[in-house]
Amino acid sequence: MALVDIINEIKKLKTAELYRLKEFFNESLTPFSKSEPVFNELIEQKHKDGFTCTHCHSKNVVRFGNIQ
């Protein structure tokens, strides 16, 4: 099922069903939102000296390649 199909199905829900769906997402996504600052800190620390190619260890990198 494509995202657009899911959205169209959500639009058909009644108020009580929308509330239940909202509560489901709130409960399901809460653990991720609490850990987001931790992930951001890890990413910041990991790349504090810039990005490095994992293959050639060059500092001149771009996503999926390098700067020539």
CHARMM internal coordinates of N, CA and C (Angstrom, degrees):
IC EDIT
DIST 1 N 1 CA 1.4516
DIST 1 CA 1 C 1.5291
ANGL 1 N 1 CA 1 C 108.22
DIST 1 C 2 N 1.2871
ANGL 1 CA 1 C 2 N 117.39
DIHE 1 N 1 CA 1 C 2 N 130.74
DIST 2 N 2 CA 1.4567
ANGL 1 C 2 N 2 CA 122.95
DIHE 1 CA 1 C 2 N 2 CA -179.57
DIST 2 CA 2 C 1.5292
ANGL 2 N 2 CA 2 C 110.47
DIHE 1 C 2 N 2 CA 2 C -79.67
DIST 2 C 3 N 1.3116
ANGL 2 CA 2 C 3 N 116.07
DIHE 2 N 2 CA 2 C 3 N 158.28
DIST 3 N 3 CA 1.4638
ANGL 2 C 3 N 3 CA 121.06
DIHE 2 CA 2 C 3 N 3 CA -179.88
DIST 3 CA 3 C 1.5248
ANGL 3 N 3 CA 3 C 111.43
DIHE 2 C 3 N 3 CA 3 C -57.67
DIST 3 C 4 N 1.3089
ANGL 3 CA 3 C 4 N 117.18
DIHE 3 N 3 CA 3 C 4 N -40.91
DIST 4 N 4 CA 1.4670
ANGL 3 C 4 N 4 CA 120.17
DIHE 3 CA 3 C 4 N 4 CA 179.92
DIST 4 CA 4 C 1.5335
ANGL 4 N 4 CA 4 C 110.30
DIHE 3 C 4 N 4 CA 4 C -61.43
DIST 4 C 5 N 1.3313
ANGL 4 CA 4 C 5 N 117.46
DIHE 4 N 4 CA 4 C 5 N -35.56
DIST 5 N 5 CA 1.4682
ANGL 4 C 5 N 5 CA 120.70
DIHE 4 CA 4 C 5 N 5 CA 177.33
DIST 5 CA 5 C 1.5245
ANGL 5 N 5 CA 5 C 110.97
DIHE 4 C 5 N 5 CA 5 C -66.90
DIST 5 C 6 N 1.3237
ANGL 5 CA 5 C 6 N 116.09
DIHE 5 N 5 CA 5 C 6 N -40.49
DIST 6 N 6 CA 1.4661
ANGL 5 C 6 N 6 CA 120.73
DIHE 5 CA 5 C 6 N 6 CA 178.62
DIST 6 CA 6 C 1.5276
ANGL 6 N 6 CA 6 C 110.17
DIHE 5 C 6 N 6 CA 6 C -63.29
DIST 6 C 7 N 1.3112
ANGL 6 CA 6 C 7 N 115.93
DIHE 6 N 6 CA 6 C 7 N -44.67
DIST 7 N 7 CA 1.4769
ANGL 6 C 7 N 7 CA 120.36
DIHE 6 CA 6 C 7 N 7 CA 179.09
DIST 7 CA 7 C 1.5223
ANGL 7 N 7 CA 7 C 110.44
DIHE 6 C 7 N 7 CA 7 C -61.10
DIST 7 C 8 N 1.3160
ANGL 7 CA 7 C 8 N 116.87
DIHE 7 N 7 CA 7 C 8 N -42.89
DIST 8 N 8 CA 1.4635
ANGL 7 C 8 N 8 CA 119.95
DIHE 7 CA 7 C 8 N 8 CA 179.14
DIST 8 CA 8 C 1.5300
ANGL 8 N 8 CA 8 C 111.55
DIHE 7 C 8 N 8 CA 8 C -63.42
DIST 8 C 9 N 1.3307
ANGL 8 CA 8 C 9 N 116.77
DIHE 8 N 8 CA 8 C 9 N -36.97
DIST 9 N 9 CA 1.4671
ANGL 8 C 9 N 9 CA 120.09
DIHE 8 CA 8 C 9 N 9 CA 177.42
DIST 9 CA 9 C 1.5274
ANGL 9 N 9 CA 9 C 110.88
DIHE 8 C 9 N 9 CA 9 C -68.77
DIST 9 C 10 N 1.3192
ANGL 9 CA 9 C 10 N 117.08
DIHE 9 N 9 CA 9 C 10 N -38.33
DIST 10 N 10 CA 1.4658
ANGL 9 C 10 N 10 CA 120.90
DIHE 9 CA 9 C 10 N 10 CA 178.13
DIST 10 CA 10 C 1.5258
ANGL 10 N 10 CA 10 C 110.58
DIHE 9 C 10 N 10 CA 10 C -62.38
DIST 10 C 11 N 1.3144
ANGL 10 CA 10 C 11 N 116.44
DIHE 10 N 10 CA 10 C 11 N -38.65
DIST 11 N 11 CA 1.4672
ANGL 10 C 11 N 11 CA 120.72
DIHE 10 CA 10 C 11 N 11 CA 179.36
DIST 11 CA 11 C 1.5296
ANGL 11 N 11 CA 11 C 112.11
DIHE 10 C 11 N 11 CA 11 C -62.23
DIST 11 C 12 N 1.3217
ANGL 11 CA 11 C 12 N 117.38
DIHE 11 N 11 CA 11 C 12 N -21.78
DIST 12 N 12 CA 1.4661
ANGL 11 C 12 N 12 CA 121.68
DIHE 11 CA 11 C 12 N 12 CA -178.91
DIST 12 CA 12 C 1.5379
ANGL 12 N 12 CA 12 C 112.32
DIHE 11 C 12 N 12 CA 12 C -85.56
DIST 12 C 13 N 1.3179
ANGL 12 CA 12 C 13 N 118.23
DIHE 12 N 12 CA 12 C 13 N -10.23
DIST 13 N 13 CA 1.4584
ANGL 12 C 13 N 13 CA 121.65
DIHE 12 CA 12 C 13 N 13 CA -175.81
DIST 13 CA 13 C 1.5247
ANGL 13 N 13 CA 13 C 111.49
DIHE 12 C 13 N 13 CA 13 C -70.58
DIST 13 C 14 N 1.3291
ANGL 13 CA 13 C 14 N 114.56
DIHE 13 N 13 CA 13 C 14 N 149.97
DIST 14 N 14 CA 1.4606
ANGL 13 C 14 N 14 CA 121.12
DIHE 13 CA 13 C 14 N 14 CA 175.16
DIST 14 CA 14 C 1.5239
ANGL 14 N 14 CA 14 C 108.61
DIHE 13 C 14 N 14 CA 14 C -81.46
DIST 14 C 15 N 1.3067
ANGL 14 CA 14 C 15 N 116.38
DIHE 14 N 14 CA 14 C 15 N 167.34
DIST 15 N 15 CA 1.4630
ANGL 14 C 15 N 15 CA 122.35
DIHE 14 CA 14 C 15 N 15 CA -175.76
DIST 15 CA 15 C 1.5265
ANGL 15 N 15 CA 15 C 112.40
DIHE 14 C 15 N 15 CA 15 C -54.87
DIST 15 C 16 N 1.3152
ANGL 15 CA 15 C 16 N 117.50
DIHE 15 N 15 CA 15 C 16 N -46.83
DIST 16 N 16 CA 1.4696
ANGL 15 C 16 N 16 CA 120.82
DIHE 15 CA 15 C 16 N 16 CA -179.15
DIST 16 CA 16 C 1.5258
ANGL 16 N 16 CA 16 C 110.81
DIHE 15 C 16 N 16 CA 16 C -63.30
DIST 16 C 17 N 1.3243
ANGL 16 CA 16 C 17 N 116.82
DIHE 16 N 16 CA 16 C 17 N -39.32
DIST 17 N 17 CA 1.4640
ANGL 16 C 17 N 17 CA 120.92
DIHE 16 CA 16 C 17 N 17 CA 179.17
DIST 17 CA 17 C 1.5289
ANGL 17 N 17 CA 17 C 110.85
DIHE 16 C 17 N 17 CA 17 C -67.86
DIST 17 C 18 N 1.3163
ANGL 17 CA 17 C 18 N 116.73
DIHE 17 N 17 CA 17 C 18 N -38.24
DIST 18 N 18 CA 1.4717
ANGL 17 C 18 N 18 CA 120.76
DIHE 17 CA 17 C 18 N 18 CA 176.68
DIST 18 CA 18 C 1.5300
ANGL 18 N 18 CA 18 C 110.49
DIHE 17 C 18 N 18 CA 18 C -63.15
DIST 18 C 19 N 1.3233
ANGL 18 CA 18 C 19 N 115.89
DIHE 18 N 18 CA 18 C 19 N -40.32
DIST 19 N 19 CA 1.4559
ANGL 18 C 19 N 19 CA 120.34
DIHE 18 CA 18 C 19 N 19 CA 178.47
DIST 19 CA 19 C 1.5290
ANGL 19 N 19 CA 19 C 110.23
DIHE 18 C 19 N 19 CA 19 C -62.39
DIST 19 C 20 N 1.3267
ANGL 19 CA 19 C 20 N 117.11
DIHE 19 N 19 CA 19 C 20 N -45.93
DIST 20 N 20 CA 1.4608
ANGL 19 C 20 N 20 CA 121.02
DIHE 19 CA 19 C 20 N 20 CA 178.92
DIST 20 CA 20 C 1.5270
ANGL 20 N 20 CA 20 C 111.10
DIHE 19 C 20 N 20 CA 20 C -61.89
DIST 20 C 21 N 1.3239
ANGL 20 CA 20 C 21 N 116.81
DIHE 20 N 20 CA 20 C 21 N -39.71
DIST 21 N 21 CA 1.4676
ANGL 20 C 21 N 21 CA 120.91
DIHE 20 CA 20 C 21 N 21 CA 178.43
DIST 21 CA 21 C 1.5247
ANGL 21 N 21 CA 21 C 110.71
DIHE 20 C 21 N 21 CA 21 C -65.10
DIST 21 C 22 N 1.3293
ANGL 21 CA 21 C 22 N 115.83
DIHE 21 N 21 CA 21 C 22 N -42.18
DIST 22 N 22 CA 1.4658
ANGL 21 C 22 N 22 CA 120.69
DIHE 21 CA 21 C 22 N 22 CA 177.96
DIST 22 CA 22 C 1.5201
ANGL 22 N 22 CA 22 C 110.62
DIHE 21 C 22 N 22 CA 22 C -61.08
DIST 22 C 23 N 1.3219
ANGL 22 CA 22 C 23 N 116.85
DIHE 22 N 22 CA 22 C 23 N -45.23
DIST 23 N 23 CA 1.4632
ANGL 22 C 23 N 23 CA 120.91
DIHE 22 CA 22 C 23 N 23 CA 178.62
DIST 23 CA 23 C 1.5283
ANGL 23 N 23 CA 23 C 111.49
DIHE 22 C 23 N 23 CA 23 C -62.89
DIST 23 C 24 N 1.3207
ANGL 23 CA 23 C 24 N 116.19
DIHE 23 N 23 CA 23 C 24 N -38.96
DIST 24 N 24 CA 1.4624
ANGL 23 C 24 N 24 CA 120.24
DIHE 23 CA 23 C 24 N 24 CA 177.65
DIST 24 CA 24 C 1.5251
ANGL 24 N 24 CA 24 C 110.38
DIHE 23 C 24 N 24 CA 24 C -60.21
DIST 24 C 25 N 1.3346
ANGL 24 CA 24 C 25 N 116.93
DIHE 24 N 24 CA 24 C 25 N -47.58
DIST 25 N 25 CA 1.4592
ANGL 24 C 25 N 25 CA 120.31
DIHE 24 CA 24 C 25 N 25 CA 179.86
DIST 25 CA 25 C 1.5209
ANGL 25 N 25 CA 25 C 111.85
DIHE 24 C 25 N 25 CA 25 C -65.92
DIST 25 C 26 N 1.3156
ANGL 25 CA 25 C 26 N 116.80
DIHE 25 N 25 CA 25 C 26 N -39.87
DIST 26 N 26 CA 1.4701
ANGL 25 C 26 N 26 CA 119.71
DIHE 25 CA 25 C 26 N 26 CA 177.74
DIST 26 CA 26 C 1.5156
ANGL 26 N 26 CA 26 C 111.17
DIHE 25 C 26 N 26 CA 26 C -59.38
DIST 26 C 27 N 1.3215
ANGL 26 CA 26 C 27 N 116.86
DIHE 26 N 26 CA 26 C 27 N -45.32
DIST 27 N 27 CA 1.4593
ANGL 26 C 27 N 27 CA 120.82
DIHE 26 CA 26 C 27 N 27 CA -179.66
DIST 27 CA 27 C 1.5223
ANGL 27 N 27 CA 27 C 111.78
DIHE 26 C 27 N 27 CA 27 C -70.64
DIST 27 C 28 N 1.3142
ANGL 27 CA 27 C 28 N 117.37
DIHE 27 N 27 CA 27 C 28 N -36.69
DIST 28 N 28 CA 1.4601
ANGL 27 C 28 N 28 CA 121.77
DIHE 27 CA 27 C 28 N 28 CA -177.71
DIST 28 CA 28 C 1.5253
ANGL 28 N 28 CA 28 C 112.52
DIHE 27 C 28 N 28 CA 28 C -73.27
DIST 28 C 29 N 1.3186
ANGL 28 CA 28 C 29 N 116.83
DIHE 28 N 28 CA 28 C 29 N -34.72
DIST 29 N 29 CA 1.4645
ANGL 28 C 29 N 29 CA 120.40
DIHE 28 CA 28 C 29 N 29 CA -174.46
DIST 29 CA 29 C 1.5207
ANGL 29 N 29 CA 29 C 113.94
DIHE 28 C 29 N 29 CA 29 C -94.78
DIST 29 C 30 N 1.3193
ANGL 29 CA 29 C 30 N 117.93
DIHE 29 N 29 CA 29 C 30 N -12.19
DIST 30 N 30 CA 1.4648
ANGL 29 C 30 N 30 CA 121.19
DIHE 29 CA 29 C 30 N 30 CA -178.98
DIST 30 CA 30 C 1.5175
ANGL 30 N 30 CA 30 C 112.78
DIHE 29 C 30 N 30 CA 30 C -56.91
DIST 30 C 31 N 1.3329
ANGL 30 CA 30 C 31 N 120.10
DIHE 30 N 30 CA 30 C 31 N -45.07
DIST 31 N 31 CA 1.4704
ANGL 30 C 31 N 31 CA 118.43
DIHE 30 CA 30 C 31 N 31 CA 179.24
DIST 31 CA 31 C 1.5302
ANGL 31 N 31 CA 31 C 112.97
DIHE 30 C 31 N 31 CA 31 C -58.68
DIST 31 C 32 N 1.3274
ANGL 31 CA 31 C 32 N 117.37
DIHE 31 N 31 CA 31 C 32 N -34.12
DIST 32 N 32 CA 1.4555
ANGL 31 C 32 N 32 CA 120.40
DIHE 31 CA 31 C 32 N 32 CA 179.79
DIST 32 CA 32 C 1.5190
ANGL 32 N 32 CA 32 C 111.35
DIHE 31 C 32 N 32 CA 32 C -70.87
DIST 32 C 33 N 1.3263
ANGL 32 CA 32 C 33 N 117.12
DIHE 32 N 32 CA 32 C 33 N -40.34
DIST 33 N 33 CA 1.4555
ANGL 32 C 33 N 33 CA 119.57
DIHE 32 CA 32 C 33 N 33 CA -177.62
DIST 33 CA 33 C 1.5222
ANGL 33 N 33 CA 33 C 111.60
DIHE 32 C 33 N 33 CA 33 C -68.42
DIST 33 C 34 N 1.3407
ANGL 33 CA 33 C 34 N 117.17
DIHE 33 N 33 CA 33 C 34 N -32.06
DIST 34 N 34 CA 1.4636
ANGL 33 C 34 N 34 CA 120.14
DIHE 33 CA 33 C 34 N 34 CA 178.40
DIST 34 CA 34 C 1.5230
ANGL 34 N 34 CA 34 C 111.51
DIHE 33 C 34 N 34 CA 34 C -69.84
DIST 34 C 35 N 1.3267
ANGL 34 CA 34 C 35 N 117.05
DIHE 34 N 34 CA 34 C 35 N -31.53
DIST 35 N 35 CA 1.4603
ANGL 34 C 35 N 35 CA 120.22
DIHE 34 CA 34 C 35 N 35 CA -177.34
DIST 35 CA 35 C 1.5242
ANGL 35 N 35 CA 35 C 112.59
DIHE 34 C 35 N 35 CA 35 C -92.28
DIST 35 C 36 N 1.3167
ANGL 35 CA 35 C 36 N 118.13
DIHE 35 N 35 CA 35 C 36 N -6.34
DIST 36 N 36 CA 1.4665
ANGL 35 C 36 N 36 CA 120.86
DIHE 35 CA 35 C 36 N 36 CA -177.93
DIST 36 CA 36 C 1.5277
ANGL 36 N 36 CA 36 C 112.95
DIHE 35 C 36 N 36 CA 36 C -56.69
DIST 36 C 37 N 1.3309
ANGL 36 CA 36 C 37 N 120.08
DIHE 36 N 36 CA 36 C 37 N -45.58
DIST 37 N 37 CA 1.4626
ANGL 36 C 37 N 37 CA 118.92
DIHE 36 CA 36 C 37 N 37 CA 178.00
DIST 37 CA 37 C 1.5304
ANGL 37 N 37 CA 37 C 112.69
DIHE 36 C 37 N 37 CA 37 C -59.31
DIST 37 C 38 N 1.3123
ANGL 37 CA 37 C 38 N 117.03
DIHE 37 N 37 CA 37 C 38 N -34.53
DIST 38 N 38 CA 1.4645
ANGL 37 C 38 N 38 CA 120.90
DIHE 37 CA 37 C 38 N 38 CA 178.59
DIST 38 CA 38 C 1.5276
ANGL 38 N 38 CA 38 C 109.79
DIHE 37 C 38 N 38 CA 38 C -65.75
DIST 38 C 39 N 1.3340
ANGL 38 CA 38 C 39 N 117.27
DIHE 38 N 38 CA 38 C 39 N -45.80
DIST 39 N 39 CA 1.4508
ANGL 38 C 39 N 39 CA 120.85
DIHE 38 CA 38 C 39 N 39 CA 178.53
DIST 39 CA 39 C 1.5272
ANGL 39 N 39 CA 39 C 110.92
DIHE 38 C 39 N 39 CA 39 C -61.66
DIST 39 C 40 N 1.3276
ANGL 39 CA 39 C 40 N 116.58
DIHE 39 N 39 CA 39 C 40 N -42.43
DIST 40 N 40 CA 1.4617
ANGL 39 C 40 N 40 CA 119.83
DIHE 39 CA 39 C 40 N 40 CA 179.18
DIST 40 CA 40 C 1.5254
ANGL 40 N 40 CA 40 C 111.31
DIHE 39 C 40 N 40 CA 40 C -62.14
DIST 40 C 41 N 1.3151
ANGL 40 CA 40 C 41 N 116.90
DIHE 40 N 40 CA 40 C 41 N -40.29
DIST 41 N 41 CA 1.4646
ANGL 40 C 41 N 41 CA 121.23
DIHE 40 CA 40 C 41 N 41 CA 178.30
DIST 41 CA 41 C 1.5278
ANGL 41 N 41 CA 41 C 110.66
DIHE 40 C 41 N 41 CA 41 C -64.58
DIST 41 C 42 N 1.3260
ANGL 41 CA 41 C 42 N 116.84
DIHE 41 N 41 CA 41 C 42 N -43.22
DIST 42 N 42 CA 1.4648
ANGL 41 C 42 N 42 CA 120.48
DIHE 41 CA 41 C 42 N 42 CA 178.58
DIST 42 CA 42 C 1.5287
ANGL 42 N 42 CA 42 C 111.30
DIHE 41 C 42 N 42 CA 42 C -61.68
DIST 42 C 43 N 1.3107
ANGL 42 CA 42 C 43 N 116.96
DIHE 42 N 42 CA 42 C 43 N -44.72
DIST 43 N 43 CA 1.4635
ANGL 42 C 43 N 43 CA 120.85
DIHE 42 CA 42 C 43 N 43 CA 179.37
DIST 43 CA 43 C 1.5215
ANGL 43 N 43 CA 43 C 110.19
DIHE 42 C 43 N 43 CA 43 C -62.86
DIST 43 C 44 N 1.3296
ANGL 43 CA 43 C 44 N 116.00
DIHE 43 N 43 CA 43 C 44 N -42.60
DIST 44 N 44 CA 1.4547
ANGL 43 C 44 N 44 CA 120.78
DIHE 43 CA 43 C 44 N 44 CA 179.85
DIST 44 CA 44 C 1.5302
ANGL 44 N 44 CA 44 C 110.69
DIHE 43 C 44 N 44 CA 44 C -62.15
DIST 44 C 45 N 1.3235
ANGL 44 CA 44 C 45 N 117.09
DIHE 44 N 44 CA 44 C 45 N -45.03
DIST 45 N 45 CA 1.4697
ANGL 44 C 45 N 45 CA 121.23
DIHE 44 CA 44 C 45 N 45 CA 179.99
DIST 45 CA 45 C 1.5226
ANGL 45 N 45 CA 45 C 111.57
DIHE 44 C 45 N 45 CA 45 C -67.86
DIST 45 C 46 N 1.3189
ANGL 45 CA 45 C 46 N 116.70
DIHE 45 N 45 CA 45 C 46 N -39.56
DIST 46 N 46 CA 1.4646
ANGL 45 C 46 N 46 CA 120.88
DIHE 45 CA 45 C 46 N 46 CA -177.98
DIST 46 CA 46 C 1.5230
ANGL 46 N 46 CA 46 C 111.13
DIHE 45 C 46 N 46 CA 46 C -63.22
DIST 46 C 47 N 1.3194
ANGL 46 CA 46 C 47 N 117.07
DIHE 46 N 46 CA 46 C 47 N -36.29
DIST 47 N 47 CA 1.4641
ANGL 46 C 47 N 47 CA 120.93
DIHE 46 CA 46 C 47 N 47 CA -174.93
DIST 47 CA 47 C 1.5326
ANGL 47 N 47 CA 47 C 112.59
DIHE 46 C 47 N 47 CA 47 C -111.40
DIST 47 C 48 N 1.3253
ANGL 47 CA 47 C 48 N 117.28
DIHE 47 N 47 CA 47 C 48 N 25.43
DIST 48 N 48 CA 1.4644
ANGL 47 C 48 N 48 CA 119.95
DIHE 47 CA 47 C 48 N 48 CA -176.89
DIST 48 CA 48 C 1.5304
ANGL 48 N 48 CA 48 C 112.24
DIHE 47 C 48 N 48 CA 48 C -64.18
DIST 48 C 49 N 1.3361
ANGL 48 CA 48 C 49 N 117.21
DIHE 48 N 48 CA 48 C 49 N -26.82
DIST 49 N 49 CA 1.4657
ANGL 48 C 49 N 49 CA 120.99
DIHE 48 CA 48 C 49 N 49 CA 178.37
DIST 49 CA 49 C 1.5228
ANGL 49 N 49 CA 49 C 111.85
DIHE 48 C 49 N 49 CA 49 C -97.58
DIST 49 C 50 N 1.3208
ANGL 49 CA 49 C 50 N 117.12
DIHE 49 N 49 CA 49 C 50 N 13.49
DIST 50 N 50 CA 1.4559
ANGL 49 C 50 N 50 CA 121.62
DIHE 49 CA 49 C 50 N 50 CA -178.37
DIST 50 CA 50 C 1.5192
ANGL 50 N 50 CA 50 C 110.28
DIHE 49 C 50 N 50 CA 50 C 95.25
DIST 50 C 51 N 1.3038
ANGL 50 CA 50 C 51 N 114.98
DIHE 50 N 50 CA 50 C 51 N 176.69
DIST 51 N 51 CA 1.4539
ANGL 50 C 51 N 51 CA 120.77
DIHE 50 CA 50 C 51 N 51 CA -178.96
DIST 51 CA 51 C 1.5242
ANGL 51 N 51 CA 51 C 109.95
DIHE 50 C 51 N 51 CA 51 C -90.03
DIST 51 C 52 N 1.3241
ANGL 51 CA 51 C 52 N 115.27
DIHE 51 N 51 CA 51 C 52 N 147.73
DIST 52 N 52 CA 1.4609
ANGL 51 C 52 N 52 CA 121.59
DIHE 51 CA 51 C 52 N 52 CA 179.61
DIST 52 CA 52 C 1.5253
ANGL 52 N 52 CA 52 C 108.37
DIHE 51 C 52 N 52 CA 52 C -132.98
DIST 52 C 53 N 1.3308
ANGL 52 CA 52 C 53 N 116.23
DIHE 52 N 52 CA 52 C 53 N 138.51
DIST 53 N 53 CA 1.4575
ANGL 52 C 53 N 53 CA 120.97
DIHE 52 CA 52 C 53 N 53 CA 177.08
DIST 53 CA 53 C 1.5250
ANGL 53 N 53 CA 53 C 108.64
DIHE 52 C 53 N 53 CA 53 C -65.81
DIST 53 C 54 N 1.3161
ANGL 53 CA 53 C 54 N 116.58
DIHE 53 N 53 CA 53 C 54 N 132.17
DIST 54 N 54 CA 1.4635
ANGL 53 C 54 N 54 CA 120.44
DIHE 53 CA 53 C 54 N 54 CA -179.20
DIST 54 CA 54 C 1.5231
ANGL 54 N 54 CA 54 C 112.05
DIHE 53 C 54 N 54 CA 54 C -74.31
DIST 54 C 55 N 1.3381
ANGL 54 CA 54 C 55 N 117.40
DIHE 54 N 54 CA 54 C 55 N -16.09
DIST 55 N 55 CA 1.4632
ANGL 54 C 55 N 55 CA 120.74
DIHE 54 CA 54 C 55 N 55 CA -178.06
DIST 55 CA 55 C 1.5271
ANGL 55 N 55 CA 55 C 112.34
DIHE 54 C 55 N 55 CA 55 C -95.45
DIST 55 C 56 N 1.3548
ANGL 55 CA 55 C 56 N 116.82
DIHE 55 N 55 CA 55 C 56 N -51.83
DIST 56 N 56 CA 1.4664
ANGL 55 C 56 N 56 CA 119.76
DIHE 55 CA 55 C 56 N 56 CA -175.53
DIST 56 CA 56 C 1.5296
ANGL 56 N 56 CA 56 C 112.62
DIHE 55 C 56 N 56 CA 56 C -106.74
DIST 56 C 57 N 1.3145
ANGL 56 CA 56 C 57 N 117.72
DIHE 56 N 56 CA 56 C 57 N -5.40
DIST 57 N 57 CA 1.4688
ANGL 56 C 57 N 57 CA 125.14
DIHE 56 CA 56 C 57 N 57 CA 178.84
DIST 57 CA 57 C 1.5265
ANGL 57 N 57 CA 57 C 113.25
DIHE 56 C 57 N 57 CA 57 C 64.99
DIST 57 C 58 N 1.3211
ANGL 57 CA 57 C 58 N 117.35
DIHE 57 N 57 CA 57 C 58 N 22.02
DIST 58 N 58 CA 1.4589
ANGL 57 C 58 N 58 CA 122.41
DIHE 57 CA 57 C 58 N 58 CA 176.88
DIST 58 CA 58 C 1.5219
ANGL 58 N 58 CA 58 C 109.70
DIHE 57 C 58 N 58 CA 58 C -72.17
DIST 58 C 59 N 1.3249
ANGL 58 CA 58 C 59 N 115.82
DIHE 58 N 58 CA 58 C 59 N 146.25
DIST 59 N 59 CA 1.4677
ANGL 58 C 59 N 59 CA 121.26
DIHE 58 CA 58 C 59 N 59 CA 175.85
DIST 59 CA 59 C 1.5271
ANGL 59 N 59 CA 59 C 110.77
DIHE 58 C 59 N 59 CA 59 C -90.30
DIST 59 C 60 N 1.3288
ANGL 59 CA 59 C 60 N 117.37
DIHE 59 N 59 CA 59 C 60 N -13.01
DIST 60 N 60 CA 1.4612
ANGL 59 C 60 N 60 CA 122.64
DIHE 59 CA 59 C 60 N 60 CA 179.47
DIST 60 CA 60 C 1.5145
ANGL 60 N 60 CA 60 C 109.51
DIHE 59 C 60 N 60 CA 60 C -90.52
DIST 60 C 61 N 1.3173
ANGL 60 CA 60 C 61 N 116.61
DIHE 60 N 60 CA 60 C 61 N 78.53
DIST 61 N 61 CA 1.4645
ANGL 60 C 61 N 61 CA 120.73
DIHE 60 CA 60 C 61 N 61 CA -175.63
DIST 61 CA 61 C 1.5114
ANGL 61 N 61 CA 61 C 111.78
DIHE 60 C 61 N 61 CA 61 C -123.45
DIST 61 C 62 N 1.3071
ANGL 61 CA 61 C 62 N 113.69
DIHE 61 N 61 CA 61 C 62 N 152.24
DIST 62 N 62 CA 1.4607
ANGL 61 C 62 N 62 CA 122.97
DIHE 61 CA 61 C 62 N 62 CA 169.61
DIST 62 CA 62 C 1.5128
ANGL 62 N 62 CA 62 C 105.46
DIHE 61 C 62 N 62 CA 62 C -132.73
DIST 62 C 63 N 1.2946
ANGL 62 CA 62 C 63 N 116.59
DIHE 62 N 62 CA 62 C 63 N 167.32
DIST 63 N 63 CA 1.4553
ANGL 62 C 63 N 63 CA 119.52
DIHE 62 CA 62 C 63 N 63 CA -178.45
DIST 63 CA 63 C 1.5234
ANGL 63 N 63 CA 63 C 109.89
DIHE 62 C 63 N 63 CA 63 C -59.26
DIST 63 C 64 N 1.3014
ANGL 63 CA 63 C 64 N 117.50
DIHE 63 N 63 CA 63 C 64 N 129.33
DIST 64 N 64 CA 1.4653
ANGL 63 C 64 N 64 CA 125.05
DIHE 63 CA 63 C 64 N 64 CA 178.57
DIST 64 CA 64 C 1.5263
ANGL 64 N 64 CA 64 C 113.22
DIHE 63 C 64 N 64 CA 64 C 61.15
DIST 64 C 65 N 1.3058
ANGL 64 CA 64 C 65 N 118.24
DIHE 64 N 64 CA 64 C 65 N 33.72
DIST 65 N 65 CA 1.4516
ANGL 64 C 65 N 65 CA 119.06
DIHE 64 CA 64 C 65 N 65 CA 177.52
DIST 65 CA 65 C 1.5071
ANGL 65 N 65 CA 65 C 112.54
DIHE 64 C 65 N 65 CA 65 C 170.44
DIST 65 C 66 N 1.3207
ANGL 65 CA 65 C 66 N 116.65
DIHE 65 N 65 CA 65 C 66 N -163.22
DIST 66 N 66 CA 1.4531
ANGL 65 C 66 N 66 CA 120.70
DIHE 65 CA 65 C 66 N 66 CA 177.41
DIST 66 CA 66 C 1.5222
ANGL 66 N 66 CA 66 C 110.25
DIHE 65 C 66 N 66 CA 66 C -138.86
DIST 66 C 67 N 1.3008
ANGL 66 CA 66 C 67 N 115.40
DIHE 66 N 66 CA 66 C 67 N 166.09
DIST 67 N 67 CA 1.4707
ANGL 66 C 67 N 67 CA 121.38
DIHE 66 CA 66 C 67 N 67 CA 179.08
DIST 67 CA 67 C 1.5155
ANGL 67 N 67 CA 67 C 106.44
DIHE 66 C 67 N 67 CA 67 C -88.57
DIST 67 C 68 N 1.2911
ANGL 67 CA 67 C 68 N 117.31
DIHE 67 N 67 CA 67 C 68 N 124.51
DIST 68 N 68 CA 1.4819
ANGL 67 C 68 N 68 CA 121.55
DIHE 67 CA 67 C 68 N 68 CA -178.42
DIST 68 CA 68 C 1.5109
ANGL 68 N 68 CA 68 C 110.97
DIHE 67 C 68 N 68 CA 68 C -82.69
END
COOR INIT
IC SEED 1 N 1 CA 1 C
IC BUILD
